[in-house]
Amino acid sequence: MRDYYEILGADRNTSDPELKKKYRKLAMQYHPDKNPGDEEAEAKFREIGQAYEVLKNPDKKAAYDRYGHAAFEGNSAGPGGPGAGAGGFSDIFEDLFGDFSGRGQRQAQRGADLRFNIDLDFADAYSGLKKDIKINTYVMCSGCKGSGGEAGSKPMTCGTCHGAGKVRSSQGFFMVERACPKCGGNGQIISKPCRSCGGEGRVQREKSINVKIPAGVDDGTRVRVSGEGEAGPLGTANGDLYLFVQLRAHSLFNRDGSDLLIEAKVPMTLAALGGSVDVPTPDGARVRVTIPAGTQSGHRFRLRGKGMPVVNRSNKGDLYVDVHTEIPVSLSKKQRKVLEELQNLEETSNHPDSNNFINKVEKIRQ
C-alpha cells in the first residue's frame, strides 16, 4: 500500500490548509464524473480519499505517523472505532462540491442534452438563417404536466431515503453515497402513476424547433439552443440542444476562419500591361481589382472587410485575391509572330527574377 503522504504529494510538515488544497486538486482531477468509464482514475480517486480521510484527522494522523498502515489493521474505521471522523468521506465530498450542488441537498435531475447535425450552404453561413427542425425526443407529459401522477394524487416522501434521494453505506474508511434504489434518486414516490407517461412525467414524440443560425458560422461550429433538449423527468429542467454545422464547400471561395481566399486567373497580357479584373464577393456582389502593369503570378491583393462575418460581432474578415497568370495556348500564326517579335525585343531588365536565376545557375557551373 502506497504511503498516504506520497499519494497526496505532501509530507508530515504540510499544514492542514495546504493538505486540503492538495487533496482538492487531486480529487477534482480524478473524479469519476470527469473520467467516465476510467477504472484507473476511479481507483486513484478512492486512494486519494482514503489518504485524506486519515491525514485530515489529528488522531488518525498521529497514529499513522507512528505506526504507518499497521495502525489501522484489524480496524476498518481507523482509530476511534466505526464512525469516527465526523461523517466519513461523504462529508469531505460535500465540502469540496457543496458550492455547486448545495451542502446536504439532492442535486436536481435534468433532461439529457441533444445533438443535431445541420447542413448549410455557403450563402446561409454568410447571412445566417432561421430554420425549423424536427427531433424525436422526450417532452413534458401533457396529461400530468410533468408531475408523473394522476390528477388529484400527490407524491409521497420515499421511506428508504426519507426524501434525500440518496443512501449511504460504510466501506472501510469511506462513507459511500448512492442514488436511492427505491425512488431512483427522486426522493419521492408516485402513488398513482400517470397513465400517459407511466409516472415519468414525460413522453417521447417528435417536436418542431425553430433554431437560429448566426451569420459567419464555419464547418464544425457548435450552436447551443438552451432548454430545447430532452425534457427532464418529473417536471425537472430540460437539457440543451447542440447544433453541429456541416458546411458545404464553395466552388470559388476557400475559407480560413473569417477570411476568404479566391484565385483570379488573368491573361498574360493583362498582367504585363496592367488592367483590372472583377472579383465576386460572398454577398453576391462584385468588386473591381486593379492589376498594376508587371504583376507577377501569385501576387496577393487584400480586400479589407470583404470576407465572412465574425460570429456574434459586427465586423467581417478580409477577402484575399491571388492572381495567377495564364499562358496562352493554341496560338495563331499572327499571335506567335507577335510573341516572337516581343522575345527579340526583351531585355534582362524585363525579367529580373529569371535573370537572377540564370546567374545563380551559371555560378554553380563554374
C-alpha positions as CSV (number, residue, x, y, z in Angstrom):
1,M,0.0,0.0,0.0
2,R,1.4,3.4,-1.0
3,D,2.3,6.0,1.6
4,Y,-0.5,8.4,2.2
5,Y,1.7,11.4,2.1
6,E,3.1,10.3,-1.2
7,I,-0.4,9.9,-2.6
8,L,-1.3,13.5,-1.8
9,G,2.1,14.9,-2.7
10,A,2.7,16.1,0.9
11,D,4.9,15.4,3.9
12,R,4.5,15.4,7.7
13,N,5.1,19.1,7.9
14,T,2.4,20.1,5.4
15,S,-0.2,22.3,7.1
16,D,-3.8,21.4,7.2
17,P,-4.9,24.1,4.7
18,E,-2.2,23.1,2.3
19,L,-3.1,19.4,2.7
20,K,-6.7,20.2,1.9
21,K,-5.7,22.2,-1.1
22,K,-3.6,19.3,-2.5
23,Y,-6.5,16.9,-1.9
24,R,-9.0,19.2,-3.6
25,K,-6.8,19.5,-6.7
26,L,-6.3,15.7,-7.0
27,A,-9.9,14.9,-6.2
28,M,-11.0,17.2,-9.0
29,Q,-8.5,15.7,-11.4
30,Y,-9.5,12.1,-10.8
31,H,-13.2,12.5,-10.0
32,P,-15.3,9.8,-11.8
33,D,-17.6,12.4,-13.3
34,K,-14.6,13.9,-15.2
35,N,-13.3,10.4,-16.1
36,P,-16.3,8.3,-17.1
37,G,-15.5,4.7,-17.5
38,D,-11.9,5.1,-16.5
39,E,-11.3,2.5,-13.8
40,E,-7.8,3.6,-13.1
41,A,-8.9,7.2,-12.4
42,E,-11.7,5.8,-10.2
43,A,-9.2,3.7,-8.2
44,K,-6.9,6.8,-7.8
45,F,-9.9,8.8,-6.6
46,R,-10.6,6.2,-3.9
47,E,-7.0,6.1,-2.9
48,I,-6.8,9.9,-2.6
49,G,-9.9,10.0,-0.5
50,Q,-8.6,7.2,1.8
51,A,-5.3,9.0,2.3
52,Y,-7.0,12.3,3.1
53,E,-9.6,10.7,5.4
54,V,-6.7,9.6,7.6
55,L,-4.4,12.6,7.4
56,K,-7.1,15.2,8.0
57,N,-8.0,13.7,11.4
58,P,-5.4,14.6,14.1
59,D,-5.8,11.3,15.9
60,K,-5.6,9.1,12.8
61,K,-2.7,11.2,11.5
62,A,-0.7,10.8,14.8
63,A,-1.3,7.0,14.7
64,Y,-0.3,6.8,11.1
65,D,2.9,8.9,11.6
66,R,3.9,6.5,14.4
67,Y,2.8,3.1,13.1
68,G,2.1,3.6,9.4
69,H,-0.6,1.4,7.8
70,A,-0.3,-1.1,10.7
71,A,-2.1,1.4,12.9
72,F,-5.4,0.5,11.2
73,E,-5.0,-3.2,10.6
74,G,-8.0,-5.0,12.1
75,N,-10.0,-1.8,12.5
76,S,-11.7,-0.8,9.2
77,A,-12.8,2.5,10.6
78,G,-9.4,3.5,11.9
79,P,-8.6,4.9,15.4
80,G,-11.7,5.7,17.4
81,G,-13.8,2.8,16.1
82,P,-16.5,2.7,13.4
83,G,-17.9,6.1,12.5
84,A,-15.0,8.2,13.8
85,G,-14.0,11.1,11.6
86,A,-17.2,13.2,11.7
87,G,-19.2,11.5,9.0
88,G,-16.6,9.9,6.8
89,F,-15.7,10.6,3.2
90,S,-19.1,11.9,2.1
91,D,-18.6,15.0,4.3
92,I,-15.3,15.6,2.5
93,F,-17.1,15.3,-0.8
94,E,-19.8,17.7,0.2
95,D,-17.2,20.2,1.5
96,L,-15.5,20.1,-1.9
97,F,-18.5,20.3,-4.1
98,G,-21.1,22.0,-1.9
99,D,-20.6,25.3,-3.7
100,F,-22.1,23.7,-6.8
101,S,-24.8,21.4,-5.6
102,G,-25.6,22.8,-2.1
103,R,-24.3,21.0,1.0
104,G,-26.6,18.2,2.0
105,Q,-29.1,18.8,-0.8
106,R,-30.0,16.4,-3.5
107,Q,-28.9,17.7,-6.9
108,A,-31.8,18.1,-9.2
109,Q,-32.0,15.9,-12.3
110,R,-32.4,17.4,-15.8
111,G,-33.1,16.1,-19.2
112,A,-30.3,14.9,-21.5
113,D,-28.6,17.2,-24.0
114,L,-29.3,16.5,-27.7
115,R,-27.1,16.8,-30.8
116,F,-28.4,17.6,-34.3
117,N,-26.2,17.9,-37.4
118,I,-27.4,20.7,-39.7
119,D,-26.2,21.1,-43.3
120,L,-25.6,24.6,-44.6
121,D,-24.5,26.0,-47.9
122,F,-22.1,28.9,-48.2
123,A,-24.8,31.6,-48.6
124,D,-26.6,30.5,-45.4
125,A,-23.4,30.6,-43.5
126,Y,-22.7,34.1,-44.7
127,S,-26.1,35.6,-43.9
128,G,-27.3,33.3,-41.1
129,L,-30.8,31.9,-41.1
130,K,-33.8,30.7,-39.1
131,K,-35.0,27.2,-39.7
132,D,-37.5,24.7,-38.3
133,I,-36.1,21.3,-37.5
134,K,-37.8,18.2,-36.2
135,I,-36.4,16.0,-33.5
136,N,-37.7,12.8,-31.8
137,T,-37.2,13.3,-28.1
138,Y,-38.8,13.4,-24.7
139,V,-41.3,16.2,-24.0
140,M,-43.3,17.0,-20.9
141,C,-46.4,14.8,-20.5
142,S,-49.5,16.9,-21.2
143,G,-51.6,14.6,-19.1
144,C,-49.9,15.2,-15.8
145,K,-48.0,18.4,-16.7
146,G,-44.7,16.7,-15.7
147,S,-45.8,15.6,-12.2
148,G,-45.9,11.9,-13.0
149,G,-49.1,11.3,-11.1
150,E,-52.8,11.0,-12.0
151,A,-54.9,14.1,-11.4
152,G,-55.6,14.6,-7.6
153,S,-52.7,12.3,-6.5
154,K,-49.8,13.6,-4.6
155,P,-46.2,12.3,-4.5
156,M,-45.1,10.7,-1.2
157,T,-41.8,11.0,0.5
158,C,-39.6,8.0,-0.1
159,G,-39.4,5.9,3.1
160,T,-36.0,4.5,2.2
161,C,-34.0,7.7,1.8
162,H,-36.6,10.0,3.6
163,G,-36.7,12.4,0.7
164,A,-32.9,12.8,0.3
165,G,-32.8,10.8,-2.9
166,K,-29.6,9.1,-1.8
167,V,-28.5,6.4,0.7
168,R,-25.2,5.9,2.4
169,S,-23.2,2.8,3.3
170,S,-19.9,2.4,5.1
171,Q,-17.0,0.7,3.4
172,G,-13.8,0.9,5.4
173,F,-12.7,4.4,5.7
174,F,-15.3,5.5,3.2
175,M,-19.0,6.5,3.5
176,V,-20.2,5.7,0.0
177,E,-23.2,7.6,-1.3
178,R,-25.5,6.2,-4.0
179,A,-28.8,7.1,-5.6
180,C,-31.7,5.6,-3.6
181,P,-32.8,2.3,-5.3
182,K,-36.4,2.7,-4.2
183,C,-37.1,6.2,-5.7
184,G,-34.3,6.3,-8.2
185,G,-32.8,9.4,-6.6
186,N,-36.1,11.5,-6.8
187,G,-36.7,11.5,-3.1
188,Q,-40.4,10.9,-3.8
189,I,-42.6,8.0,-4.9
190,I,-45.7,8.4,-7.1
191,S,-48.6,6.6,-5.5
192,K,-50.8,6.7,-8.6
193,P,-48.6,7.0,-11.7
194,C,-50.0,8.9,-14.8
195,R,-51.4,6.5,-17.4
196,S,-50.0,8.5,-20.2
197,C,-46.3,8.6,-19.1
198,G,-46.2,5.7,-16.6
199,G,-45.2,8.1,-13.8
200,E,-42.1,9.5,-15.6
201,G,-43.6,13.0,-16.3
202,R,-42.5,12.9,-19.9
203,V,-43.3,11.1,-23.1
204,Q,-41.4,10.6,-26.3
205,R,-42.6,12.2,-29.5
206,E,-41.4,14.4,-32.4
207,K,-41.3,18.1,-31.8
208,S,-40.6,21.0,-34.1
209,I,-38.0,23.6,-33.0
210,N,-37.3,26.9,-34.7
211,V,-33.5,27.4,-34.5
212,K,-31.4,30.5,-35.4
213,I,-28.0,30.1,-37.0
214,P,-25.9,33.2,-36.6
215,A,-24.1,34.7,-39.6
216,G,-20.4,33.6,-40.0
217,V,-20.6,30.0,-38.8
218,D,-18.0,27.7,-40.0
219,D,-17.8,23.9,-40.6
220,G,-17.8,22.2,-37.2
221,T,-19.3,25.2,-35.4
222,R,-21.4,24.2,-32.4
223,V,-24.5,26.3,-31.7
224,R,-26.3,25.9,-28.3
225,V,-30.0,26.2,-28.1
226,S,-30.8,26.5,-24.4
227,G,-33.7,24.4,-23.0
228,E,-34.5,22.5,-26.2
229,G,-33.0,19.2,-25.2
230,E,-34.9,16.3,-23.6
231,A,-37.5,17.2,-21.0
232,G,-36.3,16.2,-17.5
233,P,-38.1,13.5,-15.5
234,L,-41.0,14.6,-13.2
235,G,-41.0,18.2,-14.3
236,T,-37.3,18.9,-13.9
237,A,-35.4,21.2,-16.3
238,N,-34.9,20.4,-19.9
239,G,-31.5,19.7,-21.4
240,D,-30.0,21.7,-24.2
241,L,-29.8,21.2,-27.9
242,Y,-26.5,21.5,-29.7
243,L,-26.4,22.1,-33.4
244,F,-23.3,21.0,-35.2
245,V,-22.8,22.8,-38.5
246,Q,-21.7,20.9,-41.6
247,L,-20.8,23.4,-44.2
248,R,-20.8,22.6,-47.9
249,A,-17.7,23.7,-49.9
250,H,-17.9,26.6,-52.3
251,S,-16.8,26.4,-55.9
252,L,-14.7,29.6,-55.7
253,F,-14.0,30.6,-52.1
254,N,-11.6,28.9,-49.8
255,R,-12.1,29.8,-46.1
256,D,-9.7,30.4,-43.2
257,G,-11.8,31.4,-40.2
258,S,-13.5,34.7,-41.2
259,D,-11.1,35.3,-44.1
260,L,-11.7,34.2,-47.6
261,L,-9.3,33.3,-50.5
262,I,-10.1,33.3,-54.2
263,E,-7.8,32.6,-57.2
264,A,-8.2,35.0,-60.1
265,K,-6.9,33.8,-63.5
266,V,-5.8,36.6,-65.7
267,P,-4.3,36.7,-69.2
268,M,-0.5,37.1,-69.5
269,T,-1.0,40.4,-71.4
270,L,-3.2,41.9,-68.7
271,A,-0.6,41.0,-66.1
272,A,2.1,42.5,-68.2
273,L,0.3,45.7,-69.4
274,G,-1.9,46.2,-66.4
275,G,-5.7,46.4,-66.2
276,S,-8.5,45.2,-63.9
277,V,-10.5,42.1,-63.1
278,D,-13.9,41.7,-61.5
279,V,-13.9,39.5,-58.4
280,P,-17.1,38.1,-56.7
281,T,-17.7,38.8,-53.0
282,P,-19.5,36.4,-50.6
283,D,-22.6,38.7,-50.5
284,G,-23.2,38.1,-54.2
285,A,-21.8,41.5,-55.4
286,R,-18.6,42.1,-57.5
287,V,-15.6,44.3,-56.8
288,R,-13.1,45.6,-59.4
289,V,-9.5,44.9,-58.5
290,T,-6.8,46.9,-60.3
291,I,-3.9,44.9,-61.6
292,P,-0.7,47.1,-62.0
293,A,1.5,46.5,-65.0
294,G,4.1,43.8,-64.3
295,T,2.1,42.0,-61.7
296,Q,3.7,38.6,-61.1
297,S,1.7,35.3,-61.0
298,G,0.9,34.5,-57.3
299,H,0.7,38.1,-56.2
300,R,-1.9,38.6,-53.5
301,F,-4.3,41.5,-53.1
302,R,-6.2,42.2,-49.9
303,L,-9.8,43.5,-49.8
304,R,-10.5,44.6,-46.2
305,G,-13.9,43.7,-44.8
306,K,-15.0,41.7,-47.8
307,G,-14.7,38.3,-46.0
308,M,-17.1,36.4,-43.8
309,P,-18.9,37.9,-40.8
310,V,-17.4,37.2,-37.5
311,V,-19.9,35.3,-35.4
312,N,-21.9,37.5,-33.0
313,R,-19.9,40.6,-34.0
314,S,-20.4,43.4,-36.4
315,N,-17.1,43.2,-38.3
316,K,-16.1,40.9,-41.1
317,G,-12.9,39.2,-42.2
318,D,-10.9,40.0,-45.4
319,L,-11.0,38.7,-48.9
320,Y,-7.6,37.8,-50.4
321,V,-7.3,37.6,-54.2
322,D,-4.4,35.6,-55.6
323,V,-3.6,36.5,-59.2
324,H,-2.4,33.6,-61.4
325,T,-1.2,34.4,-64.9
326,E,-2.5,32.2,-67.6
327,I,-0.1,31.4,-70.5
328,P,-2.0,31.4,-73.9
329,V,-2.4,28.1,-75.7
330,S,-3.2,27.2,-79.3
331,L,-1.6,30.3,-80.7
332,S,-2.5,31.5,-84.2
333,K,0.4,32.3,-86.6
334,K,-0.1,36.0,-86.2
335,Q,-0.1,35.7,-82.4
336,R,3.0,33.6,-82.4
337,K,4.8,36.1,-84.7
338,V,4.0,38.9,-82.3
339,L,5.3,37.0,-79.4
340,E,8.5,36.1,-81.3
341,E,9.0,39.8,-82.0
342,L,8.5,40.6,-78.3
343,Q,11.0,37.9,-77.4
344,N,13.6,39.6,-79.7
345,L,12.9,42.9,-78.0
346,E,13.2,41.6,-74.4
347,E,16.0,42.8,-72.2
348,T,17.2,41.3,-69.0
349,S,15.7,44.1,-67.0
350,N,12.3,42.9,-68.2
351,H,12.8,39.7,-66.3
352,P,14.8,40.3,-63.1
353,D,13.8,37.1,-61.4
354,S,14.5,34.9,-64.4
355,N,17.9,36.7,-65.0
356,N,18.8,36.2,-61.3
357,F,18.0,32.5,-61.5
358,I,20.2,32.1,-64.7
359,N,23.1,33.9,-63.0
360,K,22.9,31.5,-60.0
361,V,22.9,28.5,-62.3
362,E,26.0,29.8,-64.1
363,K,27.8,30.3,-60.8
364,I,27.1,26.7,-59.9
365,R,28.6,25.5,-63.2
366,Q,31.8,27.4,-62.7
